């Protein structure tokens, strides 16, 4: 079975460089002018690492400050990957009985309880 792995490339640093901004501290004043106040650490993380979540006001302010669109900042990526057979839960029957025999866990001996004679 083939599964499509979807991701994205965050290109804020490249867009900043195209506008002559080479330091993360250059972006903070531009955002403040647009009503978005982020700490120095937040601006650094925004520029250097792909965000997992992004406030739309921040995205709009970045796009306005740099004169770009979200398409310039986010480049979607997708790869096809082959999946292995899905794992079954314990006790769930296999679709193929022959495969079930191959995948069956080894039998363990049962515990014997020794009782002294009465």
C-alpha distances in whole Angstrom, upper triangle without the diagonal:
4,7,10,13,16,19,23,26,29,32,35,37,36,38,41,42,42,44,46,45,44,45,43,47,47,45,46,49,48,46,49,50,48,48,45,47,44,45,45,42,40,41,40,37,36,37,35,32,29,30,28,30,33,36,36,40,39,37,39,42,40,39,43,44,42,43,39,36,33,31,33,32,29,26,23,20,16,14,10,8,6,5,7,8,10,14,16,19,22,24,20,20,17,16,17,20,20,17,20,23,21,20,23,25,28,31,34,37,39,42,45,48,52,54,58,60,62
4,7,10,13,16,20,22,26,28,32,33,33,34,37,38,38,41,43,42,41,42,40,44,44,41,43,46,44,42,46,47,45,45,42,44,41,43,42,40,38,38,37,34,33,34,32,29,26,27,25,27,30,33,33,37,36,33,36,39,37,36,40,41,39,39,35,33,30,28,30,29,25,23,19,16,12,10,6,6,5,6,9,11,12,16,19,22,25,27,23,23,21,19,21,24,24,21,23,26,24,23,26,28,31,34,37,40,42,45,48,51,54,57,61,63,65
4,6,10,13,16,20,23,26,29,31,30,31,34,35,36,38,40,39,38,39,37,40,41,38,40,43,41,39,42,44,41,42,39,40,38,39,39,36,34,35,34,31,30,30,29,26,23,24,21,24,26,29,30,33,32,30,33,35,33,33,36,38,36,36,33,30,27,25,27,26,22,20,16,14,10,8,6,5,6,7,10,12,12,16,19,21,25,27,24,24,22,21,23,26,26,23,25,28,26,24,27,29,32,35,37,41,42,45,48,51,54,57,61,63,65
4,6,10,13,16,19,22,25,27,27,28,31,32,32,34,37,35,35,36,34,37,38,35,37,40,38,36,39,41,38,38,36,37,35,36,36,34,32,32,31,28,27,27,26,23,20,21,19,21,23,26,27,30,29,27,29,32,30,29,33,34,32,32,29,26,23,21,23,22,18,16,12,10,6,6,5,6,9,10,14,16,16,19,22,24,28,30,27,28,26,25,26,30,30,27,28,31,30,28,31,32,35,38,40,44,45,48,51,54,57,60,64,66,68
4,7,10,13,16,19,22,24,24,25,28,29,30,32,34,33,32,32,31,34,35,32,34,37,35,33,36,38,35,36,33,34,32,33,33,30,28,28,28,24,23,24,23,20,17,18,16,18,21,24,25,28,27,24,27,30,28,27,31,32,30,31,27,24,21,20,21,20,16,14,11,8,5,5,6,7,10,11,14,17,17,19,22,25,28,30,28,29,27,27,28,32,32,28,30,33,30,28,31,32,35,38,40,44,45,47,51,53,57,59,63,66,68
4,7,11,14,16,19,21,21,22,25,26,27,29,31,30,29,30,28,31,32,29,30,33,32,30,33,34,32,33,30,31,29,30,30,28,26,26,25,22,21,21,21,18,14,15,13,16,18,21,21,25,23,21,23,26,24,23,27,28,27,27,23,21,17,16,18,16,13,11,7,6,4,7,9,10,14,15,18,20,20,22,25,27,31,33,31,32,30,30,32,35,35,32,33,36,34,32,35,35,39,42,43,47,48,50,54,56,59,62,66,68,70
4,7,10,13,16,18,18,19,22,23,24,26,28,26,26,26,24,28,28,25,27,30,28,26,30,31,29,30,27,28,26,27,27,24,22,22,22,18,17,18,17,14,11,12,11,13,15,18,19,22,21,18,21,23,21,21,24,25,24,24,21,19,15,14,15,13,10,9,6,5,6,9,12,13,16,17,21,23,22,25,28,29,33,35,33,35,33,33,35,38,38,35,36,39,36,34,37,37,40,43,45,48,50,51,55,57,61,63,67,70,71
4,6,9,12,14,15,15,18,19,20,22,24,23,22,23,21,25,25,22,24,27,25,23,27,28,26,27,24,26,23,25,24,22,20,19,19,16,15,15,14,12,8,10,10,12,13,17,17,20,18,15,18,20,18,17,21,22,20,21,17,15,12,11,12,10,6,5,4,5,8,11,14,16,20,21,24,27,26,28,31,33,36,39,37,39,37,37,39,42,42,38,39,42,40,38,40,41,44,47,48,52,53,55,58,60,64,66,70,73,75
4,6,9,11,11,12,15,16,17,19,21,19,19,20,18,22,22,20,22,25,23,22,25,27,25,26,23,25,22,23,22,21,19,18,17,15,13,12,12,10,7,10,11,14,14,17,18,20,18,15,18,19,16,16,20,20,18,19,16,15,12,11,10,8,6,5,6,7,11,13,17,18,22,23,27,30,29,31,34,36,39,42,40,42,40,40,42,45,44,41,42,45,42,40,43,43,46,49,50,54,55,57,61,63,66,69,72,75,77
4,6,8,9,10,12,14,15,16,18,16,16,16,15,18,18,16,18,21,19,18,22,23,21,23,20,21,19,20,19,18,15,14,13,12,9,9,9,8,5,8,10,12,12,15,15,17,14,12,15,16,13,13,17,17,15,16,14,13,10,10,9,6,5,7,9,11,14,17,20,22,26,27,30,33,32,34,37,38,41,44,42,44,43,43,45,48,48,44,45,48,45,43,46,46,49,52,52,56,57,58,62,64,67,70,73,76,78
4,6,5,6,9,10,11,13,15,13,13,15,14,17,16,14,17,20,18,17,21,22,21,23,20,21,19,21,19,18,17,14,14,13,11,9,9,10,8,11,14,15,14,17,17,18,15,13,15,16,12,12,15,15,12,14,11,11,10,10,7,5,6,7,11,13,16,19,23,24,28,30,33,36,35,37,40,42,45,48,46,48,46,46,48,51,51,47,48,51,49,46,49,49,52,55,56,59,61,62,66,68,71,74,77,80,82
4,5,5,6,9,10,11,12,11,11,12,10,14,13,10,13,16,14,14,17,18,17,19,17,18,16,17,16,16,14,11,11,11,8,6,8,9,9,11,14,15,13,15,15,16,12,10,13,13,9,10,13,12,10,12,10,11,10,11,8,5,8,10,14,16,20,22,26,28,31,33,36,38,38,39,43,44,47,50,48,50,49,49,51,54,54,50,51,54,51,49,51,51,54,57,58,61,62,64,67,69,72,75,78,81,83
4,6,5,6,9,10,10,9,8,9,9,12,12,10,14,16,15,15,18,20,19,21,19,19,17,18,15,15,14,11,10,11,9,6,7,9,10,13,16,17,16,18,18,19,15,14,16,15,12,13,15,13,11,14,13,14,13,14,11,9,11,13,16,18,21,24,28,29,33,34,37,40,39,41,44,45,48,51,50,52,50,50,52,55,55,51,52,55,52,50,52,52,55,58,58,62,63,64,68,70,73,75,79,82,84
4,5,5,6,9,10,9,9,12,12,15,14,13,16,19,17,17,21,22,21,23,21,22,20,21,19,19,18,15,14,15,13,9,10,12,13,15,19,20,18,20,20,21,18,16,17,17,13,13,16,14,11,13,12,13,13,13,9,9,11,12,15,17,21,23,27,29,32,34,37,40,40,42,45,47,50,53,51,53,51,51,52,55,55,51,53,55,53,50,53,53,56,59,60,64,65,66,70,72,75,78,81,84,86
4,5,5,7,9,9,10,12,12,15,13,11,15,17,14,15,19,19,18,21,19,20,19,21,19,20,18,15,15,16,13,10,12,14,14,16,19,19,17,19,18,18,15,13,14,14,10,10,12,11,8,10,8,10,11,11,7,7,11,12,16,18,22,25,28,30,34,36,39,42,41,43,47,48,51,54,52,54,52,52,54,57,57,53,55,57,55,52,55,55,58,61,62,66,67,68,72,74,77,80,83,86,88
4,5,5,6,5,7,9,9,11,9,8,12,14,12,13,16,17,17,19,17,18,17,18,16,17,16,13,13,14,12,9,11,14,14,16,20,20,18,19,19,18,15,14,15,13,10,10,12,10,7,10,10,13,13,14,11,10,13,15,19,21,25,28,31,33,37,38,41,44,44,45,48,50,53,56,54,56,55,55,56,59,59,56,57,59,57,54,57,57,60,63,63,67,68,69,73,74,78,80,83,87,88
4,5,5,5,6,9,11,13,11,11,15,16,15,16,19,20,20,23,21,21,20,21,18,19,19,15,15,16,15,11,13,15,16,19,22,23,21,22,22,22,19,17,19,17,14,14,16,13,10,13,13,15,16,16,13,12,15,17,20,22,26,28,32,34,37,39,42,45,45,47,50,51,54,57,56,57,56,56,57,60,60,56,58,60,58,55,58,58,60,64,64,68,69,70,74,76,79,81,84,88,90
4,6,7,9,12,14,16,13,13,17,18,16,17,21,20,20,23,22,23,22,24,21,22,21,18,18,19,17,14,16,18,18,20,24,24,22,23,23,22,20,18,18,17,14,13,15,13,9,11,11,14,15,15,11,12,15,16,20,22,26,28,32,34,38,40,43,46,46,48,51,52,56,59,57,58,57,56,58,61,61,57,59,61,59,56,59,59,62,65,66,70,71,72,76,78,81,84,87,90,92
4,6,9,11,13,14,11,11,15,15,12,15,18,17,17,21,20,21,20,22,20,22,21,17,17,19,17,14,16,19,19,21,24,24,22,23,22,21,18,17,17,15,12,12,12,10,7,9,10,14,16,16,13,13,17,18,22,24,28,31,35,37,41,42,46,48,48,50,53,54,57,60,59,60,59,59,60,64,63,60,61,64,61,59,62,62,64,68,68,72,73,74,78,80,83,85,88,92,93
4,6,9,12,13,10,11,14,15,13,16,18,18,19,22,21,21,21,22,19,21,21,17,17,19,17,14,16,19,21,22,26,26,24,25,24,23,20,19,20,18,15,15,15,12,10,13,14,17,19,19,16,16,19,21,25,27,30,33,37,39,42,44,47,50,50,51,55,56,59,62,60,62,60,61,62,65,65,61,62,65,62,60,63,62,65,68,69,72,74,75,78,80,83,86,89,92,94
4,6,8,9,6,7,11,12,11,13,16,16,17,20,18,18,17,18,15,17,17,13,13,16,14,11,13,17,18,19,23,23,21,22,22,21,18,17,18,16,12,14,14,11,9,13,14,17,18,19,16,15,18,20,24,26,30,32,36,37,41,43,45,48,48,49,52,53,56,60,58,60,59,59,61,64,63,60,61,63,61,58,61,60,63,66,67,70,71,72,76,77,80,83,86,89,91
4,7,9,7,9,12,14,14,15,18,19,20,22,20,20,18,18,15,16,16,13,12,15,14,10,12,15,17,19,23,24,22,23,24,23,19,19,20,18,15,17,18,14,13,16,17,19,20,21,17,16,19,21,24,25,29,31,35,36,40,41,44,47,47,48,51,52,55,58,57,59,58,58,60,62,62,58,59,62,59,57,59,59,61,64,65,68,69,70,74,75,78,81,84,87,89
4,5,5,8,10,12,12,14,16,17,19,20,18,17,15,14,11,13,14,10,9,12,12,9,10,14,17,18,22,22,20,22,23,22,18,18,20,17,15,17,18,15,14,17,18,21,20,22,19,17,20,22,25,27,30,32,36,37,41,42,44,47,47,48,51,51,54,58,56,59,57,58,60,62,62,58,59,62,59,56,59,58,60,63,63,67,68,69,72,74,76,79,82,85,87
4,5,6,7,10,11,11,14,16,17,18,15,14,12,11,8,9,10,6,6,9,9,7,8,12,14,15,19,19,17,18,20,18,15,16,18,15,12,15,17,13,13,17,17,19,19,21,18,15,18,21,24,25,29,31,35,36,39,40,43,45,44,45,48,49,52,55,54,56,55,56,58,60,60,56,57,60,57,54,57,56,58,61,61,65,66,66,70,71,74,77,79,83,84
4,5,6,8,10,11,12,14,15,16,14,12,11,10,7,10,11,8,8,12,11,10,12,15,18,18,21,21,19,19,21,19,16,17,18,15,13,17,17,14,14,18,19,21,21,23,21,18,21,24,27,29,32,35,38,39,43,44,46,49,48,49,51,52,54,58,57,59,58,59,61,64,64,60,60,63,60,58,60,59,61,64,64,67,68,69,72,73,76,79,81,85,86
4,6,7,7,10,11,12,14,16,14,13,12,13,10,13,13,10,10,14,13,11,13,17,18,19,23,22,20,20,21,19,15,16,17,14,12,15,15,11,11,15,16,19,20,22,19,17,20,23,26,29,32,35,39,40,43,44,47,50,49,50,53,53,56,60,58,61,60,60,62,65,65,61,62,64,62,59,61,61,63,66,66,70,71,71,75,76,79,82,84,88,89
4,6,5,6,9,10,11,13,11,11,10,11,10,12,11,7,9,12,10,9,12,15,16,16,20,19,16,16,17,15,12,13,13,10,8,11,12,8,9,13,14,16,16,19,16,14,18,21,24,26,30,33,36,38,41,42,45,47,46,47,50,51,54,57,56,58,57,57,59,62,62,59,59,62,60,57,59,59,61,64,64,68,69,69,73,74,77,80,83,86,87
4,5,5,6,9,10,11,9,7,7,8,7,10,10,7,9,12,11,11,14,16,17,17,20,19,16,15,16,14,11,13,14,11,10,13,13,10,12,15,17,18,18,21,19,17,20,23,26,28,32,35,38,39,43,43,46,49,47,48,51,51,54,57,56,58,58,58,60,63,63,60,60,63,61,58,60,59,62,65,65,68,68,69,73,74,77,79,82,85,87
4,5,5,6,9,10,9,9,10,11,11,14,13,10,13,16,14,14,17,20,21,20,23,22,19,18,18,15,13,15,15,11,11,14,13,10,12,15,17,19,20,23,21,19,22,26,29,31,35,38,41,43,46,47,50,52,51,52,54,55,57,61,59,62,61,62,64,67,67,63,64,67,64,61,63,63,66,68,68,72,72,73,76,77,80,83,85,89,90
4,6,5,7,9,9,10,11,13,13,16,14,11,14,16,14,14,17,19,20,19,22,21,17,16,16,13,11,13,12,8,8,11,9,6,9,11,14,16,17,20,18,16,20,23,26,29,33,36,39,41,45,45,48,51,49,51,53,54,57,60,58,61,60,60,62,65,66,62,63,65,63,61,63,62,65,68,68,72,72,73,76,78,81,83,86,89,91
4,5,5,6,5,7,8,11,12,14,12,9,13,14,12,13,16,18,18,17,20,18,14,13,13,10,8,10,10,6,7,10,9,7,10,13,14,15,16,19,18,16,19,22,25,28,31,34,38,39,43,43,46,48,47,48,51,51,54,57,55,58,57,58,60,63,63,60,60,63,61,58,60,60,63,65,66,69,69,70,74,75,78,80,83,86,88
4,5,5,5,5,8,11,12,15,13,11,15,17,15,16,19,21,21,20,22,20,17,15,15,12,10,13,13,9,10,13,12,10,13,16,17,19,19,23,21,20,22,26,28,31,35,38,41,43,46,46,49,51,50,51,53,53,56,59,58,60,60,60,63,66,66,63,63,66,64,61,63,62,65,67,68,71,71,72,75,76,79,81,84,88,89
4,6,7,9,12,14,15,18,17,14,18,20,17,18,21,23,23,22,25,22,19,17,16,13,12,14,13,9,11,13,10,9,12,14,17,18,19,23,21,20,23,27,29,33,36,39,43,44,48,48,51,53,52,53,55,56,59,62,60,63,62,62,65,68,68,65,65,68,66,63,65,65,68,70,71,74,74,75,78,79,83,85,88,91,92
4,6,9,11,15,16,19,16,14,18,19,16,17,21,22,22,20,22,20,16,14,13,9,9,11,9,6,9,11,8,8,12,13,15,16,17,20,19,18,21,24,27,30,33,37,40,42,45,46,49,51,49,50,53,53,56,59,57,60,59,59,62,65,66,62,62,66,64,61,63,63,66,68,69,72,72,73,76,78,81,83,86,89,90
4,6,10,13,15,18,15,14,18,19,17,18,22,22,22,20,22,19,16,13,13,9,9,12,11,8,11,13,12,11,15,16,18,18,19,22,22,20,22,26,28,32,35,38,41,43,46,46,49,51,49,50,52,52,55,58,56,59,59,59,62,65,65,62,62,65,64,60,62,62,65,67,67,71,71,71,75,76,79,81,84,87,88
4,6,10,12,14,11,11,15,15,13,15,18,19,19,17,19,16,13,10,11,8,7,10,10,7,9,12,12,11,14,16,17,17,17,21,20,18,20,24,26,29,32,35,38,40,43,43,46,48,46,47,49,49,52,55,53,56,56,56,59,62,62,59,59,62,60,57,59,58,61,64,64,67,67,68,71,72,76,78,81,84,85
4,7,10,12,10,9,13,14,13,15,18,19,19,17,19,17,14,12,14,11,9,13,13,10,12,15,15,13,16,19,20,20,20,23,22,20,22,26,28,30,33,36,40,41,44,44,46,48,46,47,49,49,52,55,54,57,56,57,60,62,63,59,59,62,61,57,59,58,61,63,63,67,67,67,71,71,75,77,79,83,84
4,7,8,6,6,10,11,10,12,15,15,16,14,17,15,13,12,14,12,9,12,14,12,12,15,16,14,17,19,20,20,19,23,22,19,20,24,26,28,31,34,37,38,41,41,44,46,44,44,47,47,49,52,51,54,54,55,57,60,60,57,57,59,58,54,56,55,58,60,60,63,64,64,68,69,72,74,77,80,81
4,5,5,6,9,10,11,12,14,15,17,15,18,17,15,15,17,15,13,16,18,15,15,19,19,17,19,22,23,23,22,25,24,21,23,26,28,30,33,35,38,39,42,42,44,46,44,45,47,47,50,53,52,55,55,56,58,60,61,57,57,60,58,54,56,55,58,60,60,63,63,63,67,68,71,73,75,79,80
4,5,5,6,9,10,11,12,14,16,15,18,18,16,17,19,17,14,17,19,16,15,19,20,17,18,22,22,23,22,25,23,20,22,25,27,29,32,35,38,38,42,42,44,46,45,45,48,48,50,54,53,56,55,56,58,61,61,57,57,60,58,54,56,55,58,60,60,63,63,64,67,68,71,73,76,80,81
4,5,5,6,9,10,10,12,14,13,16,16,15,16,19,18,15,17,20,17,16,20,21,19,20,23,23,24,22,25,23,20,21,24,26,27,30,32,35,36,39,39,41,43,41,42,44,44,47,50,49,52,52,53,55,57,57,54,54,56,54,51,53,51,54,56,56,59,60,60,63,64,67,70,72,76,77
4,5,5,6,9,10,10,12,10,13,13,11,12,15,14,11,13,16,14,13,17,18,17,18,21,21,21,19,22,21,17,18,22,23,25,28,30,33,34,37,37,39,41,40,40,43,43,45,49,48,50,50,51,53,56,56,52,52,55,53,50,51,50,53,56,56,59,59,60,63,64,67,69,72,76,77
4,5,5,6,9,10,12,11,14,14,12,13,15,14,10,12,15,12,11,14,16,14,14,18,18,19,17,20,18,15,17,20,22,24,27,30,33,34,37,38,40,43,41,42,45,45,48,51,50,52,52,52,55,57,57,54,54,57,54,51,53,53,55,58,58,61,62,62,66,67,70,72,75,79,80
4,5,5,6,8,11,11,15,15,14,16,18,17,14,15,18,16,13,17,19,16,16,20,19,20,19,21,19,16,17,20,22,24,27,29,32,33,36,37,39,41,40,41,44,44,47,50,49,52,51,52,54,56,56,52,53,55,53,50,52,51,54,56,56,60,60,61,65,66,69,71,74,77,79
4,5,5,5,8,8,11,12,11,14,16,17,13,14,17,16,14,17,19,18,17,21,20,20,18,20,18,15,16,18,20,21,24,26,29,30,33,33,35,38,36,37,40,40,43,46,45,48,47,48,50,52,53,49,49,52,49,46,48,47,50,53,53,56,57,57,61,62,65,68,71,74,76
4,6,6,7,6,10,10,9,11,13,13,10,10,14,13,10,13,16,14,14,17,16,16,14,16,15,11,13,16,18,19,23,25,28,29,33,33,36,38,37,38,40,41,44,47,46,48,47,48,50,53,53,49,50,52,50,47,49,49,52,54,54,58,59,59,63,64,68,70,73,76,78
4,6,8,9,13,13,12,14,16,16,12,12,15,14,10,13,16,14,13,16,15,16,14,16,14,11,12,15,17,19,23,25,28,29,33,34,36,39,38,39,42,43,46,49,48,50,49,49,51,54,54,50,51,54,51,48,51,50,53,56,56,59,60,61,65,66,70,72,75,78,80
4,7,9,13,14,14,17,18,19,15,15,18,17,14,16,19,17,16,19,18,19,17,18,16,13,14,15,18,19,22,24,27,28,31,32,34,37,36,37,40,41,44,47,46,48,47,48,49,52,52,48,49,51,49,46,48,48,50,53,53,57,58,59,62,64,67,70,72,76,78
4,6,9,11,12,15,17,18,15,14,18,18,15,17,20,19,18,21,19,19,16,17,16,12,12,14,15,16,19,21,24,25,28,28,31,34,33,34,37,37,40,43,42,45,43,44,46,48,48,45,45,48,45,43,45,44,47,50,50,54,55,55,59,61,64,66,69,73,74
4,7,9,10,13,15,17,14,13,16,17,14,16,19,19,17,20,17,16,13,14,14,10,9,11,12,13,16,18,22,22,26,26,29,31,30,32,35,35,38,42,40,42,41,42,44,46,46,43,43,46,44,41,43,43,46,49,49,53,54,55,59,60,63,66,69,72,74
4,5,6,10,12,14,12,11,15,15,13,15,18,18,18,20,18,17,13,15,15,11,10,13,14,15,18,20,23,24,27,27,30,32,30,32,34,35,38,41,39,42,41,42,44,47,47,43,44,46,44,41,44,43,46,49,49,53,53,54,58,60,63,65,68,72,73
4,7,10,13,15,13,13,16,18,16,18,21,21,21,23,20,18,15,16,17,14,12,14,14,15,17,19,22,22,25,25,27,29,27,28,31,31,34,37,36,38,38,38,41,43,44,40,41,43,42,39,41,40,43,46,46,50,50,51,55,57,60,62,66,69,70
4,7,9,12,11,11,14,15,15,16,19,20,20,22,19,17,14,16,17,14,13,15,15,17,19,22,24,25,28,27,30,32,30,31,33,33,36,39,38,40,40,40,43,46,46,43,43,46,44,41,43,43,46,48,49,52,53,54,57,59,62,64,67,71,72
4,6,9,7,7,10,12,11,13,15,16,17,18,16,15,12,14,15,12,12,15,15,18,20,24,26,27,31,30,33,35,33,34,37,37,40,43,41,44,43,44,46,49,50,46,46,49,48,45,47,46,50,52,53,56,56,57,61,62,66,68,71,74,75
4,5,5,6,9,10,11,12,14,15,17,18,17,15,13,16,17,14,14,18,18,21,24,27,30,31,34,34,36,38,36,37,39,39,42,45,43,46,46,46,49,52,53,49,49,52,51,48,49,49,52,55,55,59,59,60,63,64,68,70,73,76,77
4,5,5,6,8,10,10,12,14,15,16,15,12,10,14,15,13,13,17,18,21,24,27,30,31,34,34,37,39,37,39,41,41,44,47,45,47,47,47,50,53,54,50,50,54,52,49,51,51,55,57,58,61,61,62,66,67,71,73,76,79,80
4,5,5,6,9,10,10,12,14,15,15,13,12,16,17,15,16,20,21,24,27,30,33,35,38,38,41,43,41,42,44,44,48,50,48,51,51,51,53,56,57,54,54,57,56,53,55,54,58,60,61,64,64,65,69,70,73,75,78,82,83
4,5,5,6,9,10,10,12,14,13,13,11,15,15,13,14,18,20,23,26,29,32,33,37,37,40,42,40,41,44,44,47,50,48,51,50,50,53,56,57,53,53,56,55,52,54,53,57,59,60,63,63,64,68,69,72,74,78,81,82
4,5,5,6,9,10,11,12,10,9,7,11,11,9,11,14,16,20,23,26,29,31,34,35,38,40,38,40,42,43,46,49,47,49,49,49,51,54,55,51,52,55,53,50,52,52,56,58,59,62,63,64,68,69,72,75,78,81,82
4,6,5,6,9,10,10,10,8,8,12,12,11,13,17,19,22,25,29,32,34,37,38,41,43,41,43,45,46,49,52,50,52,51,51,54,57,58,54,55,58,56,54,56,56,59,62,62,66,66,67,71,72,76,78,81,84,86
4,5,5,6,9,10,10,11,11,14,14,12,15,19,21,24,28,31,34,36,40,40,43,45,44,45,48,48,51,54,52,55,54,54,57,60,60,57,57,60,59,56,58,58,61,63,64,67,68,69,73,74,77,79,82,86,87
4,5,5,6,8,8,9,9,12,11,9,12,16,19,22,25,28,32,34,37,38,41,44,42,44,46,47,50,53,51,54,53,53,55,58,59,55,56,59,57,54,56,56,59,62,63,66,67,68,71,73,76,78,81,85,86
4,6,5,6,5,6,7,10,9,8,11,15,17,21,24,28,31,33,37,38,41,43,42,44,47,48,51,54,52,54,53,52,55,58,58,55,56,59,57,54,57,57,60,63,64,67,68,69,73,74,78,80,83,86,88
4,6,5,7,8,10,13,12,12,15,18,21,24,28,31,35,37,41,42,45,47,46,48,50,51,54,57,55,57,56,56,58,61,62,59,59,63,61,58,60,60,64,66,67,71,71,72,76,77,81,83,86,90,91
4,6,8,10,12,15,13,13,16,19,22,25,29,32,36,38,42,43,46,48,47,49,51,52,55,58,56,59,58,57,60,63,63,60,60,63,61,59,61,61,64,67,67,71,72,73,76,78,81,83,86,90,91
4,5,9,11,13,10,10,14,17,20,23,27,30,34,36,39,41,44,47,46,48,50,51,55,58,56,58,56,56,58,61,62,58,59,62,60,57,60,60,63,66,67,70,71,72,76,77,81,83,86,90,91
4,7,10,12,10,11,14,17,20,23,27,30,34,36,40,41,45,47,46,49,51,52,56,59,56,58,57,56,59,62,62,59,60,63,61,58,61,61,64,67,68,72,73,74,78,79,83,85,88,91,93
4,7,8,6,8,11,13,16,20,23,27,30,33,36,38,41,44,43,45,48,49,53,55,53,55,53,53,55,58,59,55,56,59,57,55,58,58,61,64,65,69,70,71,75,76,80,82,86,89,90
4,5,5,7,9,11,14,18,21,24,28,30,34,35,39,41,40,42,45,46,50,52,50,52,50,50,52,55,56,52,54,57,55,52,55,55,59,62,63,66,67,69,72,74,78,80,83,86,88
4,5,5,6,9,11,15,18,22,25,27,31,32,35,38,37,39,41,43,46,49,46,48,47,46,49,52,52,49,50,53,51,49,51,52,55,58,59,63,63,65,69,70,74,76,80,83,84
4,5,5,7,9,13,16,19,23,25,29,30,34,36,36,38,41,42,46,48,46,47,46,45,47,51,51,48,49,52,50,48,50,51,54,57,59,62,63,65,69,71,74,77,80,83,85
4,6,7,11,14,17,21,24,27,30,32,36,38,38,40,43,44,48,50,48,50,48,48,49,53,53,50,51,54,52,49,52,53,56,59,60,64,65,66,70,72,75,78,81,84,86
4,7,10,13,17,20,23,26,29,31,34,36,36,38,41,42,45,48,46,48,46,46,48,51,51,48,49,52,50,47,50,50,53,56,57,61,62,63,67,69,72,75,78,81,83
4,6,10,13,16,20,22,26,27,30,33,32,34,37,39,42,45,43,44,43,42,44,48,48,44,46,48,46,44,47,47,50,53,54,58,59,60,64,66,69,72,75,78,80
4,7,10,13,17,19,23,25,28,31,31,33,36,38,41,44,42,43,41,41,42,46,46,42,44,47,44,42,45,46,49,52,53,57,58,60,64,66,69,72,75,78,80
4,7,10,14,16,20,21,25,28,27,30,33,35,38,40,38,39,38,37,39,42,42,39,40,43,41,39,42,43,46,49,50,54,55,57,61,63,66,69,72,75,77
4,7,10,13,17,18,22,25,25,27,31,33,36,39,36,37,35,35,36,40,39,36,38,40,38,36,39,40,43,46,48,51,53,55,59,61,64,67,70,73,75
4,7,10,13,15,19,21,22,25,28,30,33,36,33,34,32,31,33,36,36,33,34,37,35,33,36,37,40,44,45,49,50,53,56,59,62,65,68,71,73
4,6,10,12,16,19,20,23,26,28,32,34,31,32,30,29,30,33,33,30,32,34,32,30,34,35,38,41,43,47,48,50,54,57,60,63,66,69,71
4,7,10,13,16,17,20,23,26,29,31,29,29,27,26,27,30,30,27,29,31,29,27,31,32,35,39,41,44,46,48,52,55,58,61,65,67,69
4,6,10,13,14,17,20,23,26,29,26,26,24,23,24,27,27,24,26,28,26,24,27,29,32,35,37,41,43,45,49,51,54,57,61,64,66
4,7,10,12,15,18,21,24,26,23,24,21,20,21,24,23,20,22,25,22,21,24,26,29,32,34,38,40,42,46,49,52,55,59,61,63
4,6,8,11,14,17,20,22,20,20,18,17,18,21,21,18,19,22,20,18,21,23,26,29,31,35,37,39,43,46,49,52,55,58,60
4,6,9,12,15,18,20,18,18,15,15,16,18,18,14,16,19,16,14,18,19,22,25,28,31,33,36,39,42,46,49,52,55,57
4,6,9,13,15,17,14,14,11,11,12,15,15,12,13,16,14,12,15,17,20,23,26,30,31,34,37,40,44,47,50,52,55
4,6,10,13,15,12,13,11,12,14,16,17,13,14,17,16,13,15,17,20,23,25,29,30,33,36,39,42,45,49,51,53
4,7,9,12,10,11,10,12,14,16,16,13,12,15,14,11,13,14,17,20,22,26,27,29,33,35,39,41,45,48,49
4,6,8,6,8,8,10,13,14,15,12,11,14,14,11,11,13,16,18,20,24,25,27,31,33,37,39,43,45,47
4,6,5,9,10,13,15,16,18,15,13,16,16,12,12,13,16,18,19,23,23,25,29,31,34,37,41,43,44
4,6,9,11,14,16,15,17,15,12,14,15,12,10,10,14,15,16,19,19,21,25,27,31,33,37,39,41
4,6,9,13,14,14,16,14,11,13,15,12,10,11,14,14,16,19,19,21,25,27,30,33,36,38,40
4,7,9,12,12,15,13,10,13,15,12,11,13,16,17,19,22,22,25,28,31,34,36,40,42,44
4,7,9,8,11,10,7,11,13,11,10,13,16,17,20,22,23,26,29,32,35,37,41,43,45
4,5,6,9,7,5,9,10,9,10,13,16,18,21,24,25,28,31,34,37,40,43,45,47
4,6,9,8,8,11,13,12,13,16,19,21,24,27,28,32,35,37,41,43,47,49,50
4,5,5,6,9,10,11,12,16,18,20,24,26,28,31,34,37,40,43,47,48,50
4,5,5,6,9,10,10,14,16,17,21,24,25,29,31,34,37,40,44,45,47
4,5,5,7,9,10,14,15,17,21,24,25,29,32,35,38,41,44,46,48
4,5,5,6,8,12,14,17,20,23,25,29,32,35,38,41,44,46,48
4,5,5,6,10,12,14,17,20,22,25,28,31,35,37,41,43,45
4,6,5,9,10,12,16,18,20,24,27,30,33,36,39,41,43
4,6,9,10,13,16,19,22,25,28,31,34,37,41,43,45
4,6,9,12,15,18,21,24,27,30,33,36,40,42,44
4,6,9,12,15,17,20,23,27,30,33,36,38,41
4,6,9,12,15,18,21,24,27,30,34,36,38
4,6,10,13,16,19,22,25,28,31,34,36
4,7,9,12,15,19,21,25,28,30,33
4,6,9,12,16,18,22,25,27,30
4,6,9,13,15,18,22,24,27
4,6,10,13,16,19,21,24
4,7,10,13,16,19,21
4,6,10,13,15,18
4,6,10,13,15
4,7,9,12
4,6,9
4,6
4
